[in-house]
């Protein structure tokens, strides 16, 4: 199943905040696989979310762990549209999405936060 955990980090709107996040994770040897930054938050798929949260909190940053979907898809036009269409047909709303990297050639990953995580995981899995 494509269920995953993402870190959500509250960011101050000032220079250096994202650097602090990235450096704290790097120092803790936590690798980021996907990243989105918007509206005062960073959303991060990391190889060890719990270790990442602990490292960020030690830096005085508020970080939480939330459920999401990570869906591998072909790195070609139309792949994301197909996934979104399947979710739409099932009546599942996509609250937000962002992309990340994968180790497989010709593949991409999309991170989705959806209105029905269980059903979304079945459909995209």
N, C-alpha and C positions, 0 to 999 in steps of 0.2 A: 504494500500500500504506500501511496506517496505522502503519508503524513509525516510532518517534521515539526521541529521546535524552532522558533525564531527569537532572537534577543530584541527587545525594544529598549532603546536608551534615550532618555530625555537629554536634549542638547540645549545649552545656553546659546543664544544668538550673538556669538562673539568669536573673533579669530582664535583659532587654536583648539576649539572644542572637539572637532572631528579628529584632529591630530592626537589629542589626548586619548580618545577612544581607541584609535588604531594602534597607538603605541602601547597602551595598556594590554590590549589583546596580544600584540606581538611579543611583549615581554613575558606574558603567561603562556606563550607558544600555542595560542588558539588561532586557528586559521579561519579566515572569512571566505565563504564560498559564494555569497551573494550579499549585496548591500544596496539599500535605498535610503536616501536622506530627504525628508520633507517635513514641513510644518513643525519644526522643533524636535523631531525624533529621527533616530537612525534605526532601521530595521535590518537585522543581520542574521544570515544563516551561517552558523559556525560549526566547526567539526566537534566542538564540545561546549554546548550552550551553558551548562551549569558552571563549568570552569570559567567561561567568559563572563558570566554574570558576577561571579565572585571577584574576578580581577577588576571589573569595572566598579563594583561597589567599594573595593578597597581604595579606589581613586576618588571616592566621594561622588560617583555618578549613580543616578537612579537607573537600574536596569531590571527588566522583568523578562520572563520567558512565556511565550504564547504559542498556541497550536496554529499550524498552517499546513498547506499542501505544497510539496515540491514535485513538479511534474517534468520528467524528461521528455523532450520533444526533438524532432528532426530540426536541424538548423537550416531551414528552408522556408521560402514564402508560403504562407497559408497554414503553417503548423499551429500557431497560436489561435488563429481563427477557428480551426477545427475543435480545439479544446474548449474555447469559450462557447462555441455553438452547442456542444454537448451539455455543458453546464446550464446554459440558457434553456435548452429543451427540457431539462429536468426541473426548471423553476428555481435554480440556484443563482443568487446574486453574487457577483464578485465585488467585494468591498474595496480591495486594491490588489495590485500585482506588481511584481518587478522581476527582473531576470538576473541570472548569475552564470557561473562557469561550471563546466563539467569536464571530466577527464576523458570522455569518449569523443573521438573525432566525429564531426558531423552532427553533434548533439548540442542542445542548449537546455537550460533548465528555467522554468518559470515558477516563481513563488506566488501562491494565490491565498488570499484570506477571503473566505467565502461564507455565505449565510448558513450553510449546512455542511459542516466539515465531514461528517460520516458519509453522507450521500455523495458529496463531492469526491471523497477518496475512492469510493466504489466506482464511480463513473470514470475517473481519470486513471485509476490503477490498472 
